[in-house]
Amino acid sequence: MSSPYQIIDVLCSIDIEQTPYSLHAHAIPENIEIGPGDTIIVHDAPTNIAFGECYTGERRATLYRASALQRLWTELTSIFDIGELYEVGFNPVAEAACFSSLKV
């Protein structure tokens, strides 16, 4: 049985940070465009980064390229999903530092 996806092996740059200033994890595929509906699976990525640490490196990844119909569906439904982003709040670094000194 054939897959509905085009499968491409790529190299990803990994950037993970867990500090008082930033909590993020980025996987950026190198030399390839990612489109709506595409899926990236990063292999052997670090799963535990201690507080105060940063990690950068490269890992192998698999890109599952979406079909034309999946790409269209993703573009049409994404407008409704953007509302979820509005439910997240952010504090400036100075204000976050102030809260960290509070004792409960």
N, C-alpha and C positions, 0 to 999 in steps of 0.2 A: 504494500500500500504506500503510495507516495504522500509526502508531507505537503500541506497547503502553504507552507512557508519556504522561502529560499533561505538556506542555512549557510552562514559565512563565519569562518573563524577569524578573529581579529585580536590585536593587542590593545590593552586598555591601560591608560595612566590612572593610578589610584591615588586619591588624596583623602585621608581620614584624619579628623582632629576632634579631640574632646578636651577642651580647656575652658576656663571661666569666660573666655572671649568668643569662643566658637564651638559649635557642635555640628559637624557636617561629615558627609561621606560622598565623594564624587568619583565616578568612574567615567572616564572620557575615552571613547574608542578613537584610535588613531587612524588617520588616512581613510575615513569612511563617513558618509553622510547618514544621519539617522532621520527617519521620517515618521509621520504620525502612524501609530499602530505597531511600530517595530518594537521588538523585545530584545533586551541584552541580558545574558546570563554571564556573570563574572565567576570564573573558576578559581578556587583556592584563595579567596579574598580573606584577609584577617577578620576574625569575628569578635575579638576582644581587644579593645584599646583602653588602657588604664587612664583614669582622669589625669589631665595635665600632659598627655602625650599626643604626638602627631605621627602620622605614617604617610610616606609617599613611596610609590614604587610602580611596577608594571606587572600585570597579570594577563593571562590568556582569557578570552571571552568568546562567547558564541552569539552572533546576531541572527535573530529570526526575522527576516524581512516580511512585512505585511503584504497581503495581496491588494490589488486595486480596490476591491470591495471593502476589505477591512480598513484600509487607509481612509476611504470616504466615510465609513461609519464612525471612525475615530474623530474625524474632523467635524462631523455633524453633532456628535454627542458631547464633544469637549466643552462646548459653550455652557452646558448645564453643570459640568463638573467644576468649573472655575469658582463657583460659589463656595465650595468647601475651603478654598484658600482664604476667604474673608473671615473665617472663624478662628484664625490663628492670631495671637497678640504677641507683640515684641516690646521689650523694654530696652532703653538705651543702656550702654555698658556702665555708665556712672550710676544709674539707678539700680541696676542689677547688683553692682558691687555693694551698694548701700544695704540691700536686702540680705546679702550674704552674711553681714555682721550681726544680724538680729538673732537673739537667742529665744528659743521656744521652750 
